[in-house]
Amino acid sequence: MVGLLGLVAPLLASPVVAGPVLVGPSLAGPIQGMDLQSDFVPDPVKIMGVWKTKGGKSHVLIHPCVDETRLCGSLVWTDSGKRLGETILRDFAFDGARLDGGRIRDPRSGKEYRAELELISSDQLRVKGCWLIFCGDQSWSRASSHLVDVAPNLEQGEDS
């Protein structure tokens, strides 16, 4: 089986470069004409991309972790311009339309929580975080094509 990184290496070619980078639905082109929303594309590819958090205060790029069987998420835009490149989602294992077994980190407090991601539609992602038996969730929307500054340290192998 081809690893996730092999399937999405063309997607990661542009975002790892510092400076303005075009991200969003336009990333579909590099996958040699494959439609990201097609039933023929593995489901992890549908979840990958840039997502706008609730309130729109930050954008998170969901991408393969160093262990390419897992997905991670890094901040690629924040309203304050701080913490770019910081990994806030890590170690999510794919299970159907859902990713679980991962951790989400609150960038403000630095605290980590058990988390689950579920693709509700092509443009909506449910993010659920839990501490003990207490859970909360929010809906993130897929960010439209736009230019963002990607932190120079967001390179393959930097996040775990």
N, C-alpha and C positions, 0 to 999 in steps of 0.2 A: 504494500500500500504506500502510495506517495504521501509524504508528510505534509502537514499544512503549509509549511514554509515553501515547499516546492510548488504548491498550488498558487500561492500568493506572492512569490518573490517579485513578480512584476509590479504588484501593488505597492510593495515596500520600497521600490527603487527610488521613487521621488521623495516620499516623506522623510527619509533619513537625512536629507540634505538641509542644512540650516538656511533660513531665509524664506521668502515667499514661495509657497508651493501650492499648486491647485489640488484641492482634495474634494471628496464628495462623490456623487454619482459618476463624475468624469473618470474615476478610477477604473471603470469597467472596461475601457478600451484596451489597456495593456494585457488583459487576459485573452488575447488572440481572438477577439470577436465574440467571446462568451458573454451572455447576458447574466448579470449578477442575480436577477430575480427568476431566472429560468429554473425549471425543475431538474435540469441536468447538472446543475452546479451543486457541489457538496454544500450542505447547510451551513457549516462554519463560515463559508465565504459570504453568505447572506448577512451574518451578524457583524462581520468585520466592516470597518469604515469609521467615519467620524459621527459621533452622537452628541447632541446638545442636551445638557443636563436640565432638570426642572428649573425654571426661572431663567434659563439661558445664560447663566453666569460663567459657564465653562463648556468647552468642547473636549471630548475624550475620543482618542483614536484607539479602536479595538483592533488588536493585531496579534500574531503568534508570539508566544513567550520564547525564551531560549529553548525550552523543551517544546518543540513545535507541535506536540499533541495537545498543548494547552493554549488558552488565549489570555492575553493581558490587556490592559488599557492604560494609556498615558495621556496626560493633559497636553493638548496642542494649542489651546487658546483659553485664556481667562480674562474676565473683565478688568482685572487688576494688572494683568501682564506678568504675574508672579507664578512660580512653580511650574513653568513650562518644561515638558519632558518628564515630569514626575509620574511614576507609575502609581495609579490608585486602584487598579483592578489587577489581580494576579491569580494564576493557577486555576483557571476555569476549565473543567473538562466538559466536552460536548456530549449531550445526551438528547437526541432529537432536536426539537426547536428550543431546548433549554440548555443553559450552561450552569453547572453547579460545582460544588466542592472548592469554590474559589473564595477569595478574600477581597473586601473593599475597604479602602482606607479613606477616612475623612481628612482631606488635606488641611483643614483648619485646626483640628485637634490632634491629628496624628494617630488617632485610635483606629484599630482594624476590627472588622466584623466579618462573620460568615456571610456569604452572599450567593445569590443566584441571579442569573440573567435569563430572560425569556423573550424571544422575538414574538411580539403580538401581531405585527404586520410588517411589511417591508420598510415602513417608516416609523415604527413605534417599538421601543424596547422597554420591558418592565425590569426594573432593578430592585431587588429585594435584599435588605441587610438585616441580620439577626444578631442579638446579644442574648445569650441564654435562651429563654423562651419568648422573648419580646422581639417582634419583627416589625419592620416598616418597609414600605416600598414607594417608588415613584416611577413615573413614566418619562423616558427620554425620547426625543425625536431625532430622526436622522438629520444631520446638518446638510443644508443645501450646498451646492458648489460655491466655494468662496476661497479667498486667499487667506491663509493663516501663516504665522511664523512658527516654524517647527524648531524646537530647541535643538541645538547642536548635539546634545548628549543622547538624543533619542535614536540610537543605533542598535542594530541587531546585536544581541548579546549583552546589552547593558542592564536590561530588566530581567527579573526572574519570575 
